Amino acid sequence: MTISTELQAEPAEAPRKSRKNNPEKTRENILQAAITEFVQQGLAGARVDAIAERTQTSKRMIYYYFGSKEQLYVEVLEKLYGDIRRTESNLHLAELAPEVGIRRLVEFTFDHHDRNVDFVRIVCNENMHKGEYIKQSSAIRAMNKTVLNALDELLARGVAEGKFRDGLTALDVHLLISSFCFYRVSNQHTFGELFNVDFHNAEVRQRHRDMIGDSVLRYLHP
């Protein structure tokens, strides 16, 4: 799939004055504005003009840093996946007992999806593109191996201690955790309307958080 950029012929050089600014802060501001634009409009409908307006910069500056709207979208994906993977690494799962580690990972995933609706919406949008832009990022593939490695280690220790049954795969457990946490956010409006569920209600939220933790551990137990 190929989506043409808005400005193929735009010169990719930044004004001299801008180069004196903090480039990392500029890139971060553009990425944050791009997240909002891609969430609201999708990749096809997003406009670099709108992103430039949100950041009070120019299209030329955006193309200087990212090259094209499509590459900006890829880097938005990398940022969002990178944020969740980096935070996961701070859970120190290897230092926890297997059951405690699994519970902490489940609760972290639940909380992250619950609090980061933009992440869920961007992933939904990328699925509409059949993962076309994730395929272009070796960084996303590499960073997502970290959660599987952490799960592998937890599961192996759990089996060795007799806490978990044998034959489990980290990928299946990751899918089990992610599917509930993701669906609860991605389908909150339709599911909530059909079944009169308020997903923002604190009691409902806590019940769901406990439920997915209990369900995963029961699946893992011998």
PyMOL CGO cylinders between C-alpha atoms (Angstrom):
from pymol import cmd
from pymol.cgo import CYLINDER

trace = [
    CYLINDER, 0.00, 0.00, 0.00, 1.36, 3.42, -0.87, 0.3, 1, 1, 1, 1, 1, 1,
    CYLINDER, 1.36, 3.42, -0.87, -0.08, 6.73, 0.20, 0.3, 1, 1, 1, 1, 1, 1,
    CYLINDER, -0.08, 6.73, 0.20, 1.45, 9.70, -1.51, 0.3, 1, 1, 1, 1, 1, 1,
    CYLINDER, 1.45, 9.70, -1.51, 2.95, 12.39, 0.62, 0.3, 1, 1, 1, 1, 1, 1,
    CYLINDER, 2.95, 12.39, 0.62, 1.39, 15.83, 0.65, 0.3, 1, 1, 1, 1, 1, 1,
    CYLINDER, 1.39, 15.83, 0.65, 4.53, 17.57, -0.41, 0.3, 1, 1, 1, 1, 1, 1,
    CYLINDER, 4.53, 17.57, -0.41, 6.94, 15.53, -2.49, 0.3, 1, 1, 1, 1, 1, 1,
    CYLINDER, 6.94, 15.53, -2.49, 8.83, 18.53, -3.80, 0.3, 1, 1, 1, 1, 1, 1,
    CYLINDER, 8.83, 18.53, -3.80, 9.14, 20.43, -0.51, 0.3, 1, 1, 1, 1, 1, 1,
    CYLINDER, 9.14, 20.43, -0.51, 12.82, 21.17, 0.18, 0.3, 1, 1, 1, 1, 1, 1,
    CYLINDER, 12.82, 21.17, 0.18, 14.06, 19.16, 3.16, 0.3, 1, 1, 1, 1, 1, 1,
    CYLINDER, 14.06, 19.16, 3.16, 16.13, 21.85, 4.82, 0.3, 1, 1, 1, 1, 1, 1,
    CYLINDER, 16.13, 21.85, 4.82, 15.34, 23.67, 8.03, 0.3, 1, 1, 1, 1, 1, 1,
    CYLINDER, 15.34, 23.67, 8.03, 15.80, 27.39, 8.52, 0.3, 1, 1, 1, 1, 1, 1,
    CYLINDER, 15.80, 27.39, 8.52, 19.11, 28.22, 10.13, 0.3, 1, 1, 1, 1, 1, 1,
    CYLINDER, 19.11, 28.22, 10.13, 17.47, 29.72, 13.19, 0.3, 1, 1, 1, 1, 1, 1,
    CYLINDER, 17.47, 29.72, 13.19, 15.67, 26.46, 14.01, 0.3, 1, 1, 1, 1, 1, 1,
    CYLINDER, 15.67, 26.46, 14.01, 18.94, 24.56, 14.14, 0.3, 1, 1, 1, 1, 1, 1,
    CYLINDER, 18.94, 24.56, 14.14, 19.91, 26.58, 17.20, 0.3, 1, 1, 1, 1, 1, 1,
    CYLINDER, 19.91, 26.58, 17.20, 16.90, 25.21, 19.06, 0.3, 1, 1, 1, 1, 1, 1,
    CYLINDER, 16.90, 25.21, 19.06, 16.70, 21.91, 20.91, 0.3, 1, 1, 1, 1, 1, 1,
    CYLINDER, 16.70, 21.91, 20.91, 16.17, 19.36, 18.10, 0.3, 1, 1, 1, 1, 1, 1,
    CYLINDER, 16.17, 19.36, 18.10, 15.01, 16.61, 20.45, 0.3, 1, 1, 1, 1, 1, 1,
    CYLINDER, 15.01, 16.61, 20.45, 12.35, 18.85, 21.97, 0.3, 1, 1, 1, 1, 1, 1,
    CYLINDER, 12.35, 18.85, 21.97, 11.24, 19.94, 18.50, 0.3, 1, 1, 1, 1, 1, 1,
    CYLINDER, 11.24, 19.94, 18.50, 10.94, 16.32, 17.34, 0.3, 1, 1, 1, 1, 1, 1,
    CYLINDER, 10.94, 16.32, 17.34, 9.05, 15.38, 20.49, 0.3, 1, 1, 1, 1, 1, 1,
    CYLINDER, 9.05, 15.38, 20.49, 6.60, 18.26, 20.05, 0.3, 1, 1, 1, 1, 1, 1,
    CYLINDER, 6.60, 18.26, 20.05, 5.98, 17.25, 16.44, 0.3, 1, 1, 1, 1, 1, 1,
    CYLINDER, 5.98, 17.25, 16.44, 5.45, 13.61, 17.44, 0.3, 1, 1, 1, 1, 1, 1,
    CYLINDER, 5.45, 13.61, 17.44, 2.95, 14.57, 20.14, 0.3, 1, 1, 1, 1, 1, 1,
    CYLINDER, 2.95, 14.57, 20.14, 0.99, 16.75, 17.71, 0.3, 1, 1, 1, 1, 1, 1,
    CYLINDER, 0.99, 16.75, 17.71, 1.14, 14.01, 15.08, 0.3, 1, 1, 1, 1, 1, 1,
    CYLINDER, 1.14, 14.01, 15.08, -0.34, 11.49, 17.52, 0.3, 1, 1, 1, 1, 1, 1,
    CYLINDER, -0.34, 11.49, 17.52, -3.36, 13.74, 18.00, 0.3, 1, 1, 1, 1, 1, 1,
    CYLINDER, -3.36, 13.74, 18.00, -3.76, 14.31, 14.26, 0.3, 1, 1, 1, 1, 1, 1,
    CYLINDER, -3.76, 14.31, 14.26, -3.40, 10.62, 13.33, 0.3, 1, 1, 1, 1, 1, 1,
    CYLINDER, -3.40, 10.62, 13.33, -5.82, 9.57, 16.08, 0.3, 1, 1, 1, 1, 1, 1,
    CYLINDER, -5.82, 9.57, 16.08, -8.44, 12.05, 14.92, 0.3, 1, 1, 1, 1, 1, 1,
    CYLINDER, -8.44, 12.05, 14.92, -8.00, 11.74, 11.15, 0.3, 1, 1, 1, 1, 1, 1,
    CYLINDER, -8.00, 11.74, 11.15, -6.22, 8.47, 10.46, 0.3, 1, 1, 1, 1, 1, 1,
    CYLINDER, -6.22, 8.47, 10.46, -3.16, 8.31, 8.23, 0.3, 1, 1, 1, 1, 1, 1,
    CYLINDER, -3.16, 8.31, 8.23, -4.99, 9.10, 5.00, 0.3, 1, 1, 1, 1, 1, 1,
    CYLINDER, -4.99, 9.10, 5.00, -6.89, 12.06, 6.42, 0.3, 1, 1, 1, 1, 1, 1,
    CYLINDER, -6.89, 12.06, 6.42, -4.10, 13.53, 8.53, 0.3, 1, 1, 1, 1, 1, 1,
    CYLINDER, -4.10, 13.53, 8.53, -2.60, 16.78, 7.22, 0.3, 1, 1, 1, 1, 1, 1,
    CYLINDER, -2.60, 16.78, 7.22, 0.94, 17.95, 7.77, 0.3, 1, 1, 1, 1, 1, 1,
    CYLINDER, 0.94, 17.95, 7.77, -0.43, 21.51, 7.68, 0.3, 1, 1, 1, 1, 1, 1,
    CYLINDER, -0.43, 21.51, 7.68, -2.52, 20.72, 10.76, 0.3, 1, 1, 1, 1, 1, 1,
    CYLINDER, -2.52, 20.72, 10.76, 0.44, 19.19, 12.58, 0.3, 1, 1, 1, 1, 1, 1,
    CYLINDER, 0.44, 19.19, 12.58, 2.52, 22.25, 11.76, 0.3, 1, 1, 1, 1, 1, 1,
    CYLINDER, 2.52, 22.25, 11.76, -0.23, 24.51, 13.10, 0.3, 1, 1, 1, 1, 1, 1,
    CYLINDER, -0.23, 24.51, 13.10, -0.46, 22.51, 16.33, 0.3, 1, 1, 1, 1, 1, 1,
    CYLINDER, -0.46, 22.51, 16.33, 3.28, 22.92, 16.92, 0.3, 1, 1, 1, 1, 1, 1,
    CYLINDER, 3.28, 22.92, 16.92, 3.51, 26.48, 15.60, 0.3, 1, 1, 1, 1, 1, 1,
    CYLINDER, 3.51, 26.48, 15.60, 6.16, 25.39, 13.14, 0.3, 1, 1, 1, 1, 1, 1,
    CYLINDER, 6.16, 25.39, 13.14, 6.28, 24.85, 9.38, 0.3, 1, 1, 1, 1, 1, 1,
    CYLINDER, 6.28, 24.85, 9.38, 5.72, 21.93, 7.04, 0.3, 1, 1, 1, 1, 1, 1,
    CYLINDER, 5.72, 21.93, 7.04, 9.30, 22.40, 5.92, 0.3, 1, 1, 1, 1, 1, 1,
    CYLINDER, 9.30, 22.40, 5.92, 10.50, 21.82, 9.47, 0.3, 1, 1, 1, 1, 1, 1,
    CYLINDER, 10.50, 21.82, 9.47, 8.43, 18.65, 9.76, 0.3, 1, 1, 1, 1, 1, 1,
    CYLINDER, 8.43, 18.65, 9.76, 9.80, 17.29, 6.48, 0.3, 1, 1, 1, 1, 1, 1,
    CYLINDER, 9.80, 17.29, 6.48, 13.30, 18.24, 7.61, 0.3, 1, 1, 1, 1, 1, 1,
    CYLINDER, 13.30, 18.24, 7.61, 12.95, 16.00, 10.69, 0.3, 1, 1, 1, 1, 1, 1,
    CYLINDER, 12.95, 16.00, 10.69, 10.82, 13.18, 9.28, 0.3, 1, 1, 1, 1, 1, 1,
    CYLINDER, 10.82, 13.18, 9.28, 11.04, 13.22, 5.49, 0.3, 1, 1, 1, 1, 1, 1,
    CYLINDER, 11.04, 13.22, 5.49, 7.37, 12.46, 4.78, 0.3, 1, 1, 1, 1, 1, 1,
    CYLINDER, 7.37, 12.46, 4.78, 4.00, 12.09, 6.42, 0.3, 1, 1, 1, 1, 1, 1,
    CYLINDER, 4.00, 12.09, 6.42, 4.32, 8.31, 6.17, 0.3, 1, 1, 1, 1, 1, 1,
    CYLINDER, 4.32, 8.31, 6.17, 7.68, 8.27, 7.91, 0.3, 1, 1, 1, 1, 1, 1,
    CYLINDER, 7.68, 8.27, 7.91, 6.27, 10.54, 10.63, 0.3, 1, 1, 1, 1, 1, 1,
    CYLINDER, 6.27, 10.54, 10.63, 3.48, 7.99, 11.11, 0.3, 1, 1, 1, 1, 1, 1,
    CYLINDER, 3.48, 7.99, 11.11, 6.03, 5.17, 11.41, 0.3, 1, 1, 1, 1, 1, 1,
    CYLINDER, 6.03, 5.17, 11.41, 7.92, 7.13, 14.05, 0.3, 1, 1, 1, 1, 1, 1,
    CYLINDER, 7.92, 7.13, 14.05, 4.69, 7.76, 15.93, 0.3, 1, 1, 1, 1, 1, 1,
    CYLINDER, 4.69, 7.76, 15.93, 4.18, 3.99, 16.03, 0.3, 1, 1, 1, 1, 1, 1,
    CYLINDER, 4.18, 3.99, 16.03, 7.75, 3.53, 17.25, 0.3, 1, 1, 1, 1, 1, 1,
    CYLINDER, 7.75, 3.53, 17.25, 7.24, 6.11, 19.98, 0.3, 1, 1, 1, 1, 1, 1,
    CYLINDER, 7.24, 6.11, 19.98, 3.99, 4.58, 21.25, 0.3, 1, 1, 1, 1, 1, 1,
    CYLINDER, 3.99, 4.58, 21.25, 5.29, 1.02, 21.27, 0.3, 1, 1, 1, 1, 1, 1,
    CYLINDER, 5.29, 1.02, 21.27, 8.58, 2.22, 22.73, 0.3, 1, 1, 1, 1, 1, 1,
    CYLINDER, 8.58, 2.22, 22.73, 6.79, 3.98, 25.60, 0.3, 1, 1, 1, 1, 1, 1,
    CYLINDER, 6.79, 3.98, 25.60, 5.01, 0.82, 26.75, 0.3, 1, 1, 1, 1, 1, 1,
    CYLINDER, 5.01, 0.82, 26.75, 8.07, -1.40, 26.34, 0.3, 1, 1, 1, 1, 1, 1,
    CYLINDER, 8.07, -1.40, 26.34, 10.36, 1.00, 28.21, 0.3, 1, 1, 1, 1, 1, 1,
    CYLINDER, 10.36, 1.00, 28.21, 7.92, 1.24, 31.10, 0.3, 1, 1, 1, 1, 1, 1,
    CYLINDER, 7.92, 1.24, 31.10, 7.59, -2.56, 31.19, 0.3, 1, 1, 1, 1, 1, 1,
    CYLINDER, 7.59, -2.56, 31.19, 11.34, -2.80, 31.64, 0.3, 1, 1, 1, 1, 1, 1,
    CYLINDER, 11.34, -2.80, 31.64, 10.99, -0.78, 34.86, 0.3, 1, 1, 1, 1, 1, 1,
    CYLINDER, 10.99, -0.78, 34.86, 8.70, -3.40, 36.41, 0.3, 1, 1, 1, 1, 1, 1,
    CYLINDER, 8.70, -3.40, 36.41, 11.77, -5.53, 37.35, 0.3, 1, 1, 1, 1, 1, 1,
    CYLINDER, 11.77, -5.53, 37.35, 9.84, -8.73, 36.71, 0.3, 1, 1, 1, 1, 1, 1,
    CYLINDER, 9.84, -8.73, 36.71, 12.95, -10.90, 37.05, 0.3, 1, 1, 1, 1, 1, 1,
    CYLINDER, 12.95, -10.90, 37.05, 13.19, -9.85, 40.70, 0.3, 1, 1, 1, 1, 1, 1,
    CYLINDER, 13.19, -9.85, 40.70, 9.63, -10.94, 41.53, 0.3, 1, 1, 1, 1, 1, 1,
    CYLINDER, 9.63, -10.94, 41.53, 8.11, -14.29, 42.35, 0.3, 1, 1, 1, 1, 1, 1,
    CYLINDER, 8.11, -14.29, 42.35, 6.48, -15.74, 39.18, 0.3, 1, 1, 1, 1, 1, 1,
    CYLINDER, 6.48, -15.74, 39.18, 2.88, -15.25, 40.28, 0.3, 1, 1, 1, 1, 1, 1,
    CYLINDER, 2.88, -15.25, 40.28, 3.57, -11.74, 41.56, 0.3, 1, 1, 1, 1, 1, 1,
    CYLINDER, 3.57, -11.74, 41.56, 5.39, -10.89, 38.34, 0.3, 1, 1, 1, 1, 1, 1,
    CYLINDER, 5.39, -10.89, 38.34, 2.51, -12.08, 36.17, 0.3, 1, 1, 1, 1, 1, 1,
    CYLINDER, 2.51, -12.08, 36.17, 0.01, -10.12, 38.24, 0.3, 1, 1, 1, 1, 1, 1,
    CYLINDER, 0.01, -10.12, 38.24, 2.14, -6.99, 38.00, 0.3, 1, 1, 1, 1, 1, 1,
    CYLINDER, 2.14, -6.99, 38.00, 2.51, -7.34, 34.21, 0.3, 1, 1, 1, 1, 1, 1,
    CYLINDER, 2.51, -7.34, 34.21, -1.24, -7.85, 33.79, 0.3, 1, 1, 1, 1, 1, 1,
    CYLINDER, -1.24, -7.85, 33.79, -2.08, -4.83, 35.92, 0.3, 1, 1, 1, 1, 1, 1,
    CYLINDER, -2.08, -4.83, 35.92, 0.49, -2.69, 34.16, 0.3, 1, 1, 1, 1, 1, 1,
    CYLINDER, 0.49, -2.69, 34.16, -0.92, -3.65, 30.73, 0.3, 1, 1, 1, 1, 1, 1,
    CYLINDER, -0.92, -3.65, 30.73, -4.47, -2.99, 31.92, 0.3, 1, 1, 1, 1, 1, 1,
    CYLINDER, -4.47, -2.99, 31.92, -3.55, 0.42, 33.35, 0.3, 1, 1, 1, 1, 1, 1,
    CYLINDER, -3.55, 0.42, 33.35, -1.51, 1.44, 30.31, 0.3, 1, 1, 1, 1, 1, 1,
    CYLINDER, -1.51, 1.44, 30.31, -4.30, 0.69, 27.85, 0.3, 1, 1, 1, 1, 1, 1,
    CYLINDER, -4.30, 0.69, 27.85, -6.91, 2.25, 30.11, 0.3, 1, 1, 1, 1, 1, 1,
    CYLINDER, -6.91, 2.25, 30.11, -4.92, 5.49, 30.40, 0.3, 1, 1, 1, 1, 1, 1,
    CYLINDER, -4.92, 5.49, 30.40, -3.53, 5.65, 26.85, 0.3, 1, 1, 1, 1, 1, 1,
    CYLINDER, -3.53, 5.65, 26.85, -6.54, 5.59, 24.56, 0.3, 1, 1, 1, 1, 1, 1,
    CYLINDER, -6.54, 5.59, 24.56, -4.48, 7.16, 21.76, 0.3, 1, 1, 1, 1, 1, 1,
    CYLINDER, -4.48, 7.16, 21.76, -2.22, 4.10, 21.71, 0.3, 1, 1, 1, 1, 1, 1,
    CYLINDER, -2.22, 4.10, 21.71, -5.23, 1.83, 21.24, 0.3, 1, 1, 1, 1, 1, 1,
    CYLINDER, -5.23, 1.83, 21.24, -6.70, 4.03, 18.50, 0.3, 1, 1, 1, 1, 1, 1,
    CYLINDER, -6.70, 4.03, 18.50, -3.42, 4.25, 16.59, 0.3, 1, 1, 1, 1, 1, 1,
    CYLINDER, -3.42, 4.25, 16.59, -3.04, 0.46, 16.73, 0.3, 1, 1, 1, 1, 1, 1,
    CYLINDER, -3.04, 0.46, 16.73, -6.62, 0.09, 15.47, 0.3, 1, 1, 1, 1, 1, 1,
    CYLINDER, -6.62, 0.09, 15.47, -5.76, 2.43, 12.62, 0.3, 1, 1, 1, 1, 1, 1,
    CYLINDER, -5.76, 2.43, 12.62, -2.64, 0.45, 11.77, 0.3, 1, 1, 1, 1, 1, 1,
    CYLINDER, -2.64, 0.45, 11.77, -4.68, -2.75, 11.67, 0.3, 1, 1, 1, 1, 1, 1,
    CYLINDER, -4.68, -2.75, 11.67, -6.89, -1.09, 9.06, 0.3, 1, 1, 1, 1, 1, 1,
    CYLINDER, -6.89, -1.09, 9.06, -3.67, -0.74, 7.04, 0.3, 1, 1, 1, 1, 1, 1,
    CYLINDER, -3.67, -0.74, 7.04, -2.97, -4.45, 7.69, 0.3, 1, 1, 1, 1, 1, 1,
    CYLINDER, -2.97, -4.45, 7.69, 0.21, -3.63, 9.56, 0.3, 1, 1, 1, 1, 1, 1,
    CYLINDER, 0.21, -3.63, 9.56, 1.78, -2.06, 6.49, 0.3, 1, 1, 1, 1, 1, 1,
    CYLINDER, 1.78, -2.06, 6.49, 3.77, 0.54, 8.41, 0.3, 1, 1, 1, 1, 1, 1,
    CYLINDER, 3.77, 0.54, 8.41, 4.79, -1.64, 11.34, 0.3, 1, 1, 1, 1, 1, 1,
    CYLINDER, 4.79, -1.64, 11.34, 6.41, -3.87, 8.72, 0.3, 1, 1, 1, 1, 1, 1,
    CYLINDER, 6.41, -3.87, 8.72, 8.68, -0.97, 7.84, 0.3, 1, 1, 1, 1, 1, 1,
    CYLINDER, 8.68, -0.97, 7.84, 10.07, -0.67, 11.38, 0.3, 1, 1, 1, 1, 1, 1,
    CYLINDER, 10.07, -0.67, 11.38, 12.71, -3.12, 12.57, 0.3, 1, 1, 1, 1, 1, 1,
    CYLINDER, 12.71, -3.12, 12.57, 12.81, -1.12, 15.82, 0.3, 1, 1, 1, 1, 1, 1,
    CYLINDER, 12.81, -1.12, 15.82, 9.23, -2.08, 16.73, 0.3, 1, 1, 1, 1, 1, 1,
    CYLINDER, 9.23, -2.08, 16.73, 9.91, -5.76, 16.07, 0.3, 1, 1, 1, 1, 1, 1,
    CYLINDER, 9.91, -5.76, 16.07, 13.04, -5.64, 18.23, 0.3, 1, 1, 1, 1, 1, 1,
    CYLINDER, 13.04, -5.64, 18.23, 11.49, -3.78, 21.15, 0.3, 1, 1, 1, 1, 1, 1,
    CYLINDER, 11.49, -3.78, 21.15, 8.47, -6.07, 21.30, 0.3, 1, 1, 1, 1, 1, 1,
    CYLINDER, 8.47, -6.07, 21.30, 10.71, -9.07, 21.89, 0.3, 1, 1, 1, 1, 1, 1,
    CYLINDER, 10.71, -9.07, 21.89, 11.49, -7.71, 25.34, 0.3, 1, 1, 1, 1, 1, 1,
    CYLINDER, 11.49, -7.71, 25.34, 8.05, -8.48, 26.77, 0.3, 1, 1, 1, 1, 1, 1,
    CYLINDER, 8.05, -8.48, 26.77, 8.20, -12.03, 25.38, 0.3, 1, 1, 1, 1, 1, 1,
    CYLINDER, 8.20, -12.03, 25.38, 11.64, -12.55, 26.89, 0.3, 1, 1, 1, 1, 1, 1,
    CYLINDER, 11.64, -12.55, 26.89, 10.41, -11.33, 30.27, 0.3, 1, 1, 1, 1, 1, 1,
    CYLINDER, 10.41, -11.33, 30.27, 7.36, -13.60, 30.06, 0.3, 1, 1, 1, 1, 1, 1,
    CYLINDER, 7.36, -13.60, 30.06, 9.49, -16.57, 29.02, 0.3, 1, 1, 1, 1, 1, 1,
    CYLINDER, 9.49, -16.57, 29.02, 11.65, -16.09, 32.10, 0.3, 1, 1, 1, 1, 1, 1,
    CYLINDER, 11.65, -16.09, 32.10, 8.64, -15.75, 34.41, 0.3, 1, 1, 1, 1, 1, 1,
    CYLINDER, 8.64, -15.75, 34.41, 6.94, -18.82, 32.98, 0.3, 1, 1, 1, 1, 1, 1,
    CYLINDER, 6.94, -18.82, 32.98, 10.10, -20.94, 33.18, 0.3, 1, 1, 1, 1, 1, 1,
    CYLINDER, 10.10, -20.94, 33.18, 10.62, -20.03, 36.84, 0.3, 1, 1, 1, 1, 1, 1,
    CYLINDER, 10.62, -20.03, 36.84, 6.96, -20.69, 37.56, 0.3, 1, 1, 1, 1, 1, 1,
    CYLINDER, 6.96, -20.69, 37.56, 7.16, -24.16, 36.01, 0.3, 1, 1, 1, 1, 1, 1,
    CYLINDER, 7.16, -24.16, 36.01, 10.39, -24.94, 37.88, 0.3, 1, 1, 1, 1, 1, 1,
    CYLINDER, 10.39, -24.94, 37.88, 8.75, -23.94, 41.19, 0.3, 1, 1, 1, 1, 1, 1,
    CYLINDER, 8.75, -23.94, 41.19, 5.60, -25.95, 40.45, 0.3, 1, 1, 1, 1, 1, 1,
    CYLINDER, 5.60, -25.95, 40.45, 3.46, -22.81, 40.31, 0.3, 1, 1, 1, 1, 1, 1,
    CYLINDER, 3.46, -22.81, 40.31, 2.67, -22.93, 36.57, 0.3, 1, 1, 1, 1, 1, 1,
    CYLINDER, 2.67, -22.93, 36.57, 1.88, -25.83, 34.29, 0.3, 1, 1, 1, 1, 1, 1,
    CYLINDER, 1.88, -25.83, 34.29, 4.26, -26.91, 31.57, 0.3, 1, 1, 1, 1, 1, 1,
    CYLINDER, 4.26, -26.91, 31.57, 3.72, -26.31, 27.84, 0.3, 1, 1, 1, 1, 1, 1,
    CYLINDER, 3.72, -26.31, 27.84, 2.92, -22.60, 28.06, 0.3, 1, 1, 1, 1, 1, 1,
    CYLINDER, 2.92, -22.60, 28.06, 4.23, -20.14, 25.47, 0.3, 1, 1, 1, 1, 1, 1,
    CYLINDER, 4.23, -20.14, 25.47, 5.01, -16.50, 26.18, 0.3, 1, 1, 1, 1, 1, 1,
    CYLINDER, 5.01, -16.50, 26.18, 3.32, -15.39, 22.96, 0.3, 1, 1, 1, 1, 1, 1,
    CYLINDER, 3.32, -15.39, 22.96, 0.01, -17.04, 23.92, 0.3, 1, 1, 1, 1, 1, 1,
    CYLINDER, 0.01, -17.04, 23.92, 0.08, -15.52, 27.40, 0.3, 1, 1, 1, 1, 1, 1,
    CYLINDER, 0.08, -15.52, 27.40, 0.93, -12.10, 25.97, 0.3, 1, 1, 1, 1, 1, 1,
    CYLINDER, 0.93, -12.10, 25.97, -2.01, -12.42, 23.56, 0.3, 1, 1, 1, 1, 1, 1,
    CYLINDER, -2.01, -12.42, 23.56, -4.34, -13.43, 26.38, 0.3, 1, 1, 1, 1, 1, 1,
    CYLINDER, -4.34, -13.43, 26.38, -3.36, -10.42, 28.47, 0.3, 1, 1, 1, 1, 1, 1,
    CYLINDER, -3.36, -10.42, 28.47, -3.36, -7.91, 25.61, 0.3, 1, 1, 1, 1, 1, 1,
    CYLINDER, -3.36, -7.91, 25.61, -6.63, -9.04, 24.06, 0.3, 1, 1, 1, 1, 1, 1,
    CYLINDER, -6.63, -9.04, 24.06, -8.78, -8.26, 27.09, 0.3, 1, 1, 1, 1, 1, 1,
    CYLINDER, -8.78, -8.26, 27.09, -6.96, -5.02, 27.98, 0.3, 1, 1, 1, 1, 1, 1,
    CYLINDER, -6.96, -5.02, 27.98, -7.09, -3.80, 24.38, 0.3, 1, 1, 1, 1, 1, 1,
    CYLINDER, -7.09, -3.80, 24.38, -10.67, -4.81, 23.57, 0.3, 1, 1, 1, 1, 1, 1,
    CYLINDER, -10.67, -4.81, 23.57, -11.96, -3.17, 26.73, 0.3, 1, 1, 1, 1, 1, 1,
    CYLINDER, -11.96, -3.17, 26.73, -10.70, 0.19, 25.43, 0.3, 1, 1, 1, 1, 1, 1,
    CYLINDER, -10.70, 0.19, 25.43, -11.11, -0.21, 21.68, 0.3, 1, 1, 1, 1, 1, 1,
    CYLINDER, -11.11, -0.21, 21.68, -14.75, -1.34, 21.97, 0.3, 1, 1, 1, 1, 1, 1,
    CYLINDER, -14.75, -1.34, 21.97, -15.79, 0.62, 25.04, 0.3, 1, 1, 1, 1, 1, 1,
    CYLINDER, -15.79, 0.62, 25.04, -18.31, 2.77, 23.14, 0.3, 1, 1, 1, 1, 1, 1,
    CYLINDER, -18.31, 2.77, 23.14, -20.11, 0.00, 21.23, 0.3, 1, 1, 1, 1, 1, 1,
    CYLINDER, -20.11, 0.00, 21.23, -19.94, -2.58, 24.02, 0.3, 1, 1, 1, 1, 1, 1,
    CYLINDER, -19.94, -2.58, 24.02, -20.84, 0.02, 26.61, 0.3, 1, 1, 1, 1, 1, 1,
    CYLINDER, -20.84, 0.02, 26.61, -23.84, 1.20, 24.63, 0.3, 1, 1, 1, 1, 1, 1,
    CYLINDER, -23.84, 1.20, 24.63, -25.10, -2.30, 23.82, 0.3, 1, 1, 1, 1, 1, 1,
    CYLINDER, -25.10, -2.30, 23.82, -24.80, -3.61, 27.38, 0.3, 1, 1, 1, 1, 1, 1,
    CYLINDER, -24.80, -3.61, 27.38, -25.10, -0.39, 29.37, 0.3, 1, 1, 1, 1, 1, 1,
    CYLINDER, -25.10, -0.39, 29.37, -21.58, -0.61, 30.82, 0.3, 1, 1, 1, 1, 1, 1,
    CYLINDER, -21.58, -0.61, 30.82, -19.73, 2.46, 32.06, 0.3, 1, 1, 1, 1, 1, 1,
    CYLINDER, -19.73, 2.46, 32.06, -16.08, 1.57, 31.55, 0.3, 1, 1, 1, 1, 1, 1,
    CYLINDER, -16.08, 1.57, 31.55, -15.00, 4.74, 33.36, 0.3, 1, 1, 1, 1, 1, 1,
    CYLINDER, -15.00, 4.74, 33.36, -16.75, 3.72, 36.56, 0.3, 1, 1, 1, 1, 1, 1,
    CYLINDER, -16.75, 3.72, 36.56, -14.10, 3.05, 39.22, 0.3, 1, 1, 1, 1, 1, 1,
    CYLINDER, -14.10, 3.05, 39.22, -15.84, -0.06, 40.55, 0.3, 1, 1, 1, 1, 1, 1,
    CYLINDER, -15.84, -0.06, 40.55, -16.24, -1.55, 37.07, 0.3, 1, 1, 1, 1, 1, 1,
    CYLINDER, -16.24, -1.55, 37.07, -12.64, -0.75, 36.23, 0.3, 1, 1, 1, 1, 1, 1,
    CYLINDER, -12.64, -0.75, 36.23, -11.30, -2.42, 39.38, 0.3, 1, 1, 1, 1, 1, 1,
    CYLINDER, -11.30, -2.42, 39.38, -13.48, -5.48, 38.84, 0.3, 1, 1, 1, 1, 1, 1,
    CYLINDER, -13.48, -5.48, 38.84, -12.15, -5.88, 35.30, 0.3, 1, 1, 1, 1, 1, 1,
    CYLINDER, -12.15, -5.88, 35.30, -8.57, -5.32, 36.46, 0.3, 1, 1, 1, 1, 1, 1,
    CYLINDER, -8.57, -5.32, 36.46, -8.91, -8.06, 39.07, 0.3, 1, 1, 1, 1, 1, 1,
    CYLINDER, -8.91, -8.06, 39.07, -10.75, -10.34, 36.67, 0.3, 1, 1, 1, 1, 1, 1,
    CYLINDER, -10.75, -10.34, 36.67, -8.07, -10.40, 33.99, 0.3, 1, 1, 1, 1, 1, 1,
    CYLINDER, -8.07, -10.40, 33.99, -5.35, -10.94, 36.61, 0.3, 1, 1, 1, 1, 1, 1,
    CYLINDER, -5.35, -10.94, 36.61, -7.25, -13.84, 38.17, 0.3, 1, 1, 1, 1, 1, 1,
    CYLINDER, -7.25, -13.84, 38.17, -8.09, -15.33, 34.77, 0.3, 1, 1, 1, 1, 1, 1,
    CYLINDER, -8.09, -15.33, 34.77, -4.49, -15.32, 33.56, 0.3, 1, 1, 1, 1, 1, 1,
    CYLINDER, -4.49, -15.32, 33.56, -3.16, -16.88, 36.76, 0.3, 1, 1, 1, 1, 1, 1,
    CYLINDER, -3.16, -16.88, 36.76, -5.84, -19.59, 36.71, 0.3, 1, 1, 1, 1, 1, 1,
    CYLINDER, -5.84, -19.59, 36.71, -4.86, -20.38, 33.12, 0.3, 1, 1, 1, 1, 1, 1,
    CYLINDER, -4.86, -20.38, 33.12, -1.21, -20.69, 34.17, 0.3, 1, 1, 1, 1, 1, 1,
    CYLINDER, -1.21, -20.69, 34.17, -1.76, -22.79, 37.28, 0.3, 1, 1, 1, 1, 1, 1,
    CYLINDER, -1.76, -22.79, 37.28, -1.27, -26.59, 37.08, 0.3, 1, 1, 1, 1, 1, 1,
]
cmd.load_cgo(trace, "trace")
